[in-house]
Amino acid sequence: MKYSTLFSVFIFILSSISGCATTDTLQPGTGGSSFEVRGKTYDEIWKAIVRSAGRSLTIVESNKETGTLKAENGAGMATWGEVVGVFVRPASNGASMYTIEVQSLKRSRIQLTGQDWTTTMITGIKTELDQ
């Protein structure tokens, strides 16, 4: 009986560790929500993304040349935190339309609490762009 309990605890810990999301997990085109922006320059869009993410999240990667921003929300009392990715296509000025993709993942697959930042980010970006 004692060994089965230890084995169960070991399996739980192993599954918790192996199911962790990091900012490296975030990749464009692998899920999330997208929306289109017209009538704005790439520079305006990028500034809106950085401002929106910087309000509530810690930016850990910001690459304007590739249109990639990755951020995180740290662990709290009831959560292991979340990771958020924002991807802009095309990543250059001069386009008539830009597609912005937002992904939000909980750090652990077994995490019950935590926030989905998708709506917060999309609303924040649109507000910054007056849309």
N, C-alpha and C positions, 0 to 999 in steps of 0.2 A: 504494500500500500504506500509506503514511504517513497519508494522509487518511482511509482507512477505519478505521484504528486510533483516530485522533482522534475521528472520528464515533462510533465505538462507545463510547468513554469519555464523550463528551458525552451520548449517549443514556442510559448507565448513571447518570450524575450527575443528569440530568433526571428519570429515573424514581424515583431515590432521594428526591429533594426533593419531588416531587409526591405521593408515597405516604406522607407523614408523618401520623401521628395526633397530635392535640393533645387537650387536655381539652375543647375545643369540639366535637370529633368525638363525644364521649360524649353520647348522648341516650336518655332512657327509651324502652323498647319497641323498641329497634333491635338486640337480641341480648343475649347474656349468660345468666346463670342466675338463676332466681327461687326464692324459698322463702317460706312463710307463717309468720307468728308470731301466736299467740293467747295471751291471758292476760297481756299486757304493755301498758303505756301507751306512747303515742308518745314521751314524754320518755325513758322507759327505753330504748326502741329507738334513739332518736337518740344518746343517750350511748354505747350499745354500739357503734354505727357509728363514731362519732368516736374512741373509744378504740382500736378494732380497726385503723382506718386509720392512726392516729397512731403505732402501734407500729413500723411498717416503711416507711411512705410519708410523703411531704410533702403535706399537705393544701393545695390551692391554691384551692378554693372550698368553702364550707360554708354552705348556706342551709337552715336548719331550717324556715322557712316554706313552702318548696317541696318539702322532702324530698330535696334534692339535695346530695351530697357528691362532689367530684372531687379526685383525688390523683394523684401521680406518683412514679415511682421514677427517679432520674436515671441518666444514662449511666454506664457502667462500662467496664472494660477490653475486654469482649467483647460489650457491648450498648449500644444507643442509648437504652435505658430503656423504660418502660412507662407507660401512663396507665390510671387506674382510676376508674370511676364507680359510685356506690351511690345508688339511687333508692328512696324509700319511698312507698307509696301505701296509703291516703290519708295526706296530710301534715297530720294533725290528731289531737288526742286524742278519745277516746270511741268509737273503732271497736272492733268485736269481733275483727277480724282485720286484719293488715297484710301487705302483700306487699312484699318487699325484693328488688330486682333488682341484681345485681352484674355489671359489665362490665369486662373487662381487655383492653387492646389494646397490641400492641407499637408503638413509635413509627414503625417503618418496615415496609412490606410485604415488603421483601427481607431483613429481619432474621431470622437463623436462631436466634440465642440470645435469652435473656431469659426472664422468668418469667411464667406465667399466674397472676395474683393471685386469681382467682375462688375457688378452694377455700380458700386462706389466709384471705380475707376472710369467706367464709361460715362457716368453722369458728370464726374469731375472734369474729364477731358472736354466733353461737349459744352459744359459751362464756361470753361476757359476760352473756348473757341466761339462763344456766343451762339451756340446752335441748339 
